[in-house]
Amino acid sequence: MEITIDAMRYIDKYNSAIFFSGDSDFFPLINYLKNNGKKIYIISFRNNVSEELRTSGHGYCDVLDIEYIWGSNLKTRTKKIILRKKDGPKM
């Protein structure tokens, strides 16, 4: 809610807004800002962004595609490790 209030309060102070979110709850705010002449860009994870939000701005970028943030040797976890608490001594 605070980002919405700030975006509207300071609407005359910026030309572009970048949303680091995939949450479709921002869709009405993005439309409002676009209708008021703001350029809107969305940055999020490809698997964690709503379709309406991904297509609502002037541009979209998947965070994992930003090589200079992650570096060229980004490795993803291939095996899920589950740690279980060992049982203590029984009394």
C-alpha distances in whole Angstrom, upper triangle without the diagonal:
4,6,5,6,9,10,11,12,14,15,19,19,19,21,19,16,16,14,15,14,15,13,13,10,9,13,12,10,13,16,15,15,18,20,19,21,19,20,18,19,18,19,19,22,24,24,20,19,19,21,19,17,20,22,19,19,22,23,22,23,24,23,27,28,28,31,31,28,30,33,36,37,33,35,33,34,36,37,35,36,36,37,38,39,43,45,46,50,50,52
4,5,5,6,8,10,10,12,14,17,17,17,19,18,15,15,13,15,14,17,15,16,13,12,15,14,12,14,17,16,15,19,20,19,21,19,20,18,19,18,19,19,22,25,25,22,20,21,24,22,19,21,23,21,20,23,23,23,24,24,23,27,28,27,30,30,27,29,32,35,36,33,35,33,34,37,38,36,37,37,38,39,40,44,46,47,50,51,53
4,5,5,6,9,10,11,12,15,14,14,16,14,11,11,10,12,12,14,13,14,12,9,13,13,9,11,14,13,12,16,18,17,18,15,16,14,15,14,16,17,20,22,23,20,18,19,21,19,16,18,20,17,16,19,19,19,20,21,20,24,25,24,27,27,24,26,30,32,34,31,32,31,33,35,37,35,36,37,38,40,41,44,46,48,51,53,54
4,5,5,6,8,10,10,14,14,14,16,14,12,13,11,14,13,15,13,13,10,8,11,10,7,9,12,10,10,14,15,14,16,14,16,14,15,15,17,18,21,23,24,21,19,18,20,18,15,18,19,16,16,18,20,20,21,23,22,26,27,26,30,29,27,29,32,35,36,33,35,34,35,38,39,37,39,39,40,42,43,47,49,50,54,55,57
4,6,5,6,9,10,13,14,14,16,16,14,15,14,17,17,19,17,17,14,12,14,13,10,13,15,12,12,16,17,15,17,16,18,16,18,19,20,22,25,27,28,24,22,22,24,22,19,22,23,20,19,21,23,23,25,26,26,29,30,29,32,32,29,32,35,38,39,36,38,37,38,41,42,40,41,41,42,44,45,49,50,52,55,56,58
4,5,5,6,8,11,11,11,14,14,12,13,13,15,16,19,18,18,16,13,16,15,11,13,16,13,12,16,17,15,17,14,16,15,17,17,19,21,24,26,28,24,23,23,25,23,19,22,23,20,18,20,22,22,23,25,24,28,29,27,30,29,27,29,33,36,37,35,37,36,37,40,42,40,41,42,42,44,45,49,51,52,56,57,58
4,6,6,6,9,9,9,11,11,9,11,11,14,15,17,16,16,14,11,13,12,8,10,12,10,8,12,13,11,13,11,13,12,14,15,17,19,23,25,26,23,21,21,22,20,17,19,20,17,15,17,18,19,21,23,22,26,27,25,29,28,26,28,32,34,36,34,36,35,37,39,41,40,41,42,43,45,46,50,52,54,57,58,60
4,6,5,9,10,11,12,13,12,14,14,18,18,20,18,18,16,13,14,12,9,11,12,9,8,12,12,10,13,11,14,14,17,18,20,22,26,27,29,26,23,23,24,21,19,21,21,18,17,19,21,22,24,26,26,30,30,29,32,32,30,32,35,38,40,37,39,38,40,43,44,43,44,45,46,48,49,53,55,56,60,61,63
4,6,8,9,11,14,14,14,16,17,20,20,23,21,21,19,16,18,16,12,14,16,13,12,15,16,13,15,14,17,17,19,20,23,25,28,30,32,28,26,26,27,25,22,24,25,22,20,22,24,25,26,28,28,32,32,31,34,33,31,34,37,39,41,39,41,40,42,45,46,45,46,46,47,49,50,54,56,57,60,62,63
4,5,5,7,10,12,11,14,16,18,20,23,22,22,20,17,18,17,13,14,16,13,11,14,15,12,14,12,15,15,17,19,21,24,27,29,31,28,26,26,27,25,22,24,24,21,19,20,22,23,25,27,26,30,30,28,32,30,28,32,34,37,39,37,39,39,41,44,46,44,46,46,47,49,50,54,56,58,61,63,64
4,5,6,8,10,10,13,15,18,19,22,21,21,19,16,17,15,12,12,13,11,8,11,12,9,10,9,12,13,16,18,20,23,27,28,30,27,25,25,25,23,20,22,22,18,16,17,19,21,23,26,26,30,29,28,31,30,29,32,34,37,39,37,39,39,41,44,46,44,46,47,48,51,52,55,58,59,63,64,66
4,6,8,11,12,16,18,21,23,25,25,24,23,19,20,18,15,15,16,13,11,13,13,10,10,10,13,15,18,20,23,26,29,31,33,31,28,28,29,26,23,25,24,21,19,19,21,23,25,28,28,32,31,29,33,31,30,33,36,39,41,39,42,41,44,46,49,47,49,50,51,54,55,59,61,62,66,67,69
4,7,10,11,14,17,20,22,24,24,25,23,20,21,20,16,16,18,16,12,15,16,12,12,11,13,14,17,19,21,24,28,30,32,30,27,28,29,26,23,25,25,22,19,19,21,23,24,27,26,30,30,27,30,29,28,31,33,36,38,37,39,39,42,45,47,46,47,48,49,52,53,57,59,60,64,66,67
4,6,8,11,14,17,19,22,22,22,22,18,19,18,15,14,16,14,11,12,14,11,10,8,9,11,13,16,18,21,25,27,29,27,25,25,26,24,21,21,22,19,16,15,17,19,21,23,23,27,26,24,27,26,25,28,30,33,35,34,36,36,39,42,44,43,45,46,48,50,51,55,58,59,63,64,66
4,7,10,14,17,19,21,22,22,22,18,18,18,15,13,14,13,10,10,12,10,8,5,6,9,11,15,17,21,24,26,28,26,24,24,24,22,19,20,19,17,13,12,14,17,19,22,22,26,25,23,26,25,24,28,30,32,35,33,36,36,39,41,44,43,45,47,48,51,52,56,59,60,64,66,68
4,7,10,13,16,18,19,19,19,15,16,16,13,11,13,13,9,9,12,11,9,5,4,6,8,11,13,17,21,22,25,23,20,21,21,19,16,16,16,14,11,10,11,13,15,18,19,22,21,19,23,22,21,24,26,29,31,30,32,32,35,37,40,39,42,43,45,47,49,53,55,57,61,62,65
4,7,10,12,14,15,16,16,12,13,14,11,9,12,12,9,10,13,12,11,7,6,5,6,9,11,14,18,19,22,20,17,18,19,17,14,14,15,13,10,10,11,12,14,16,16,20,20,18,21,21,19,22,25,27,30,28,30,30,32,35,37,36,38,40,41,44,46,49,52,54,57,59,61
4,6,9,12,13,15,15,12,13,15,12,10,13,14,11,12,16,15,14,10,9,6,5,6,7,10,14,16,19,16,14,16,17,16,12,12,14,12,9,10,9,10,11,13,13,16,16,15,18,18,16,19,22,24,26,24,26,26,28,31,33,33,35,36,38,41,42,46,49,50,54,56,58
4,6,8,10,11,12,9,11,13,11,9,13,14,12,13,16,16,16,12,11,8,6,5,6,8,12,14,16,13,11,13,15,14,10,10,13,11,9,11,11,10,10,12,12,15,16,15,19,19,17,19,22,24,26,23,25,24,26,29,31,30,32,33,35,38,39,43,46,48,51,53,55
4,7,9,12,13,11,13,16,14,12,16,17,16,17,20,20,20,16,14,11,9,6,5,6,9,12,14,11,10,13,15,15,11,11,14,14,12,14,12,10,10,10,9,13,14,13,16,17,14,16,19,21,23,20,22,21,23,26,27,27,29,30,31,34,36,40,42,44,48,50,52
4,6,9,10,8,11,14,13,12,15,17,16,17,20,21,21,17,16,12,10,7,6,5,8,11,12,8,7,10,12,12,9,10,13,12,12,15,13,11,11,10,10,13,15,15,19,19,17,18,21,23,24,21,22,21,22,25,27,25,27,28,30,33,35,38,41,43,47,48,50
4,6,9,8,10,13,13,12,15,17,17,17,20,22,22,19,17,13,11,8,8,5,7,9,9,6,4,6,9,9,7,7,11,11,12,15,13,10,11,10,11,14,15,16,20,21,19,19,22,24,25,22,22,20,22,24,25,24,27,28,30,32,34,38,41,43,47,48,50
4,5,6,8,11,11,11,14,16,16,17,20,21,22,19,18,15,13,10,11,9,11,12,12,8,6,6,10,10,7,9,12,12,13,16,16,13,14,14,15,17,19,20,23,24,22,22,26,28,28,25,26,23,24,26,28,26,28,29,31,33,35,38,40,43,46,47,50
4,5,5,8,10,10,11,14,15,15,17,19,20,18,18,14,14,11,13,12,13,14,13,10,8,6,8,7,6,9,11,10,12,16,15,14,16,16,17,20,21,22,26,27,25,25,29,30,31,28,28,26,27,29,30,29,31,32,34,36,38,41,43,46,49,50,52
4,5,7,8,10,11,13,14,15,17,19,20,18,18,15,15,13,15,14,16,17,17,13,11,10,12,10,9,12,14,12,14,17,18,17,18,19,19,22,24,24,28,29,26,27,31,33,34,30,31,29,30,31,33,31,33,33,35,36,38,42,44,46,50,50,52
4,6,5,6,9,10,11,12,14,15,17,15,15,11,12,10,13,13,15,16,17,14,11,10,12,10,7,11,12,10,11,14,15,14,16,17,18,21,22,22,26,27,24,26,29,31,32,29,30,29,30,32,34,32,34,35,36,38,40,44,46,48,52,52,55
4,5,5,6,9,10,11,12,14,16,14,14,11,12,11,14,14,16,17,17,15,11,10,10,7,6,9,10,7,9,13,14,14,16,18,19,22,23,23,27,28,26,27,31,32,34,31,32,30,31,33,35,34,36,37,39,41,43,46,48,51,54,55,57
4,5,5,6,9,10,11,12,15,14,15,12,14,14,17,17,20,21,21,18,15,13,14,10,10,13,13,10,11,15,17,17,20,21,23,26,26,27,30,31,29,31,34,36,37,34,35,34,35,37,38,37,39,40,42,43,45,49,51,53,57,57,59
4,5,5,6,9,10,11,13,11,12,10,13,12,16,17,20,21,22,19,16,15,16,13,11,14,14,10,11,14,16,16,19,20,21,25,25,25,29,29,27,29,32,34,36,33,35,33,35,37,39,37,39,40,41,43,45,49,51,53,56,57,59
4,5,5,6,9,10,11,9,9,7,9,10,13,15,18,19,20,18,14,13,14,11,8,11,11,7,7,10,12,13,16,18,19,23,23,22,26,27,25,27,30,32,34,31,33,31,33,35,37,36,39,40,41,44,46,49,51,54,57,58,60
4,5,5,6,9,10,9,10,9,12,13,16,18,21,21,22,20,16,15,14,11,10,12,11,7,8,11,13,15,18,20,22,25,25,25,29,30,28,30,33,35,37,34,36,34,36,38,40,39,42,42,44,47,48,52,54,57,60,61,63
4,6,5,6,9,9,11,11,14,15,18,20,23,24,25,23,19,18,18,14,13,16,15,11,11,13,16,18,21,23,24,28,28,28,31,32,30,32,35,37,39,36,38,37,39,41,43,41,44,44,46,48,50,54,56,58,61,62,64
4,5,5,7,5,8,8,11,13,16,19,22,23,25,22,19,18,18,15,13,15,15,11,10,11,14,16,19,22,23,26,26,25,29,29,27,30,33,35,37,34,37,35,38,40,42,41,43,44,46,48,50,54,56,58,61,62,64
4,5,5,5,6,7,10,13,16,19,22,22,24,22,19,18,17,14,13,14,13,9,8,9,12,14,18,21,22,26,25,24,28,28,27,30,32,34,37,34,36,35,38,40,42,41,44,45,47,49,51,55,57,59,63,64,66
4,6,7,10,11,14,16,20,22,26,26,28,25,22,20,20,16,15,17,15,12,11,12,16,18,21,24,26,29,29,28,32,32,31,34,36,38,40,38,40,39,41,43,45,44,47,48,50,52,54,58,60,62,66,67,69
4,6,9,11,15,17,21,23,27,27,29,27,24,23,22,19,18,19,18,14,13,13,17,19,23,26,27,30,29,29,32,32,31,34,36,38,41,39,41,40,42,44,47,46,48,49,51,53,55,59,61,63,66,67,69
4,7,9,13,16,20,22,26,26,29,27,24,23,22,19,18,19,17,14,12,11,15,18,21,24,25,29,27,27,30,30,29,32,34,36,39,37,39,39,41,44,46,45,48,49,51,53,55,59,61,63,67,68,70
4,6,10,13,16,19,23,24,26,24,21,21,20,18,16,16,15,12,10,9,12,15,18,21,22,25,24,23,27,26,26,28,31,33,35,33,36,35,38,40,43,42,44,46,47,50,52,56,58,60,64,65,67
4,7,10,13,17,20,21,24,22,19,19,18,16,14,14,13,11,7,6,9,12,14,18,19,22,21,20,23,23,23,25,28,29,32,30,33,32,35,37,40,40,42,44,46,48,50,54,56,59,62,64,66
4,7,10,13,17,17,20,18,15,16,15,13,11,11,11,8,5,5,7,9,12,15,16,19,19,18,21,22,21,23,26,27,30,28,30,29,32,34,37,36,39,40,42,45,47,50,53,55,59,60,62
4,7,10,13,14,17,16,13,14,14,13,10,9,10,9,5,6,5,6,8,11,12,16,15,14,18,18,17,19,22,24,26,24,26,26,28,31,33,33,35,37,39,42,44,48,50,52,56,58,60
4,6,10,11,14,12,9,11,11,11,8,7,9,8,6,8,6,5,6,9,10,13,13,13,17,18,16,18,21,22,24,22,24,23,25,27,30,29,32,33,36,38,41,44,47,49,53,54,57
4,7,9,12,10,9,12,13,13,10,8,11,12,10,11,9,6,5,6,6,10,10,10,14,15,13,14,17,19,21,18,20,19,22,24,27,26,29,30,33,35,38,41,44,46,50,52,54
4,6,8,7,6,10,11,13,10,8,12,13,12,14,11,8,7,5,5,9,10,11,14,16,13,14,17,19,20,17,18,17,19,21,23,23,25,27,29,32,34,38,41,43,47,48,51
4,5,5,6,10,12,14,12,10,14,15,15,17,14,10,8,5,5,7,9,11,14,16,14,13,16,17,18,15,15,14,16,18,20,20,22,24,26,29,32,35,38,41,44,46,49
4,6,6,9,10,13,11,9,12,15,15,16,13,10,8,5,8,8,9,12,15,18,16,15,18,18,19,16,16,14,17,18,20,20,24,25,28,31,34,37,40,43,46,48,51
4,6,9,10,13,13,11,14,17,17,19,17,13,12,9,10,11,13,15,18,20,18,17,20,20,21,17,17,14,15,16,18,18,21,23,26,28,31,34,37,40,44,45,48
4,7,10,12,11,10,14,15,16,19,16,13,12,10,11,12,14,16,19,21,18,18,21,22,22,19,19,16,17,19,20,19,22,23,26,28,31,34,37,39,43,44,47
4,6,8,7,6,10,11,13,15,13,10,11,9,11,13,14,16,19,21,19,19,22,23,24,21,21,19,21,22,24,23,26,27,29,32,34,38,40,43,47,48,50
4,5,5,6,9,10,12,15,14,12,13,12,15,16,18,19,23,25,23,23,26,27,28,24,25,22,24,25,27,26,28,29,32,34,37,40,42,45,49,50,52
4,5,5,6,8,11,14,13,11,13,13,16,17,18,20,23,26,24,24,27,27,29,26,26,24,26,26,28,28,31,32,35,37,40,43,45,48,52,53,55
4,6,5,6,9,12,12,11,14,15,18,20,20,22,25,27,26,26,29,30,31,28,29,27,29,30,32,31,34,35,37,40,42,46,48,50,54,55,57
4,5,5,7,11,10,9,12,13,15,17,18,19,23,24,23,23,27,28,29,26,27,25,27,29,31,30,33,34,36,38,41,44,47,49,53,54,56
4,6,7,9,8,6,9,10,12,15,15,16,20,22,20,21,24,25,26,24,25,23,25,27,29,29,32,33,36,38,41,44,47,49,53,54,57
4,6,8,8,7,11,12,16,18,17,19,22,24,23,24,27,27,29,27,28,26,29,30,32,32,35,37,39,42,44,48,50,53,57,58,60
4,7,8,9,12,15,17,20,19,20,24,25,24,26,28,29,31,29,30,29,31,32,35,34,37,38,41,43,45,49,51,54,58,59,61
4,5,7,11,13,16,19,18,18,22,23,22,24,26,27,30,27,29,28,31,33,35,35,37,39,41,44,46,49,52,54,58,59,62
4,7,11,14,16,19,17,17,21,22,22,24,26,27,29,27,30,29,32,34,36,36,39,41,43,46,48,52,55,57,61,62,65
4,7,10,13,15,14,14,17,19,18,20,22,23,26,24,26,26,28,30,33,33,36,38,40,43,46,49,52,54,58,60,62
4,7,10,12,11,12,15,17,16,17,20,21,23,21,23,22,25,27,29,29,32,34,37,40,42,45,48,51,54,56,59
4,6,8,7,8,12,13,13,14,16,17,19,17,19,19,22,24,27,27,30,32,34,37,40,43,46,48,52,54,57
4,5,5,7,10,13,12,12,14,15,17,14,16,15,18,20,23,23,26,28,31,34,36,40,43,45,49,51,53
4,5,6,9,11,9,9,12,13,15,12,14,14,17,19,22,22,24,27,29,32,34,38,41,43,47,49,51
4,5,7,10,9,7,10,11,12,9,11,10,14,16,19,20,22,25,27,31,33,36,40,42,46,48,51
4,6,9,9,8,10,10,12,10,13,13,17,19,22,23,26,28,31,34,37,40,43,46,49,51,54
4,6,6,7,8,10,12,11,14,15,18,21,24,25,27,30,32,35,38,41,44,46,50,52,55
4,5,5,5,6,9,9,12,14,18,20,23,25,27,30,31,35,38,40,44,46,49,52,55
4,6,5,8,11,11,14,17,20,23,26,27,29,31,33,37,39,41,45,47,50,53,56
4,6,9,11,10,13,15,18,21,24,24,26,29,30,34,36,39,42,44,47,50,53
4,7,8,6,10,11,15,18,20,21,23,26,27,31,33,36,39,41,45,47,50
4,6,6,10,13,16,19,22,23,25,28,29,33,35,38,41,43,46,49,52
4,6,9,12,16,18,21,23,25,28,30,34,36,38,42,44,47,50,53
4,6,10,13,15,18,20,22,25,27,30,33,35,39,41,44,47,50
4,7,10,12,16,17,19,22,24,28,30,33,37,39,42,45,48
4,7,9,12,14,16,19,21,25,28,30,34,36,39,42,45
4,6,9,11,13,17,19,23,25,28,31,34,37,40,43
4,6,7,10,13,15,19,22,24,28,30,34,36,39
4,7,10,13,16,19,23,25,28,31,34,36,40
4,6,10,13,16,19,21,25,27,31,33,36
4,6,10,13,16,19,22,25,28,30,33
4,6,10,13,15,19,21,25,27,30
4,6,10,12,15,18,22,24,27
4,7,9,13,15,19,21,24
4,6,9,12,16,17,21
4,6,9,13,14,18
4,6,10,12,15
4,7,8,12
4,6,9
4,7
4
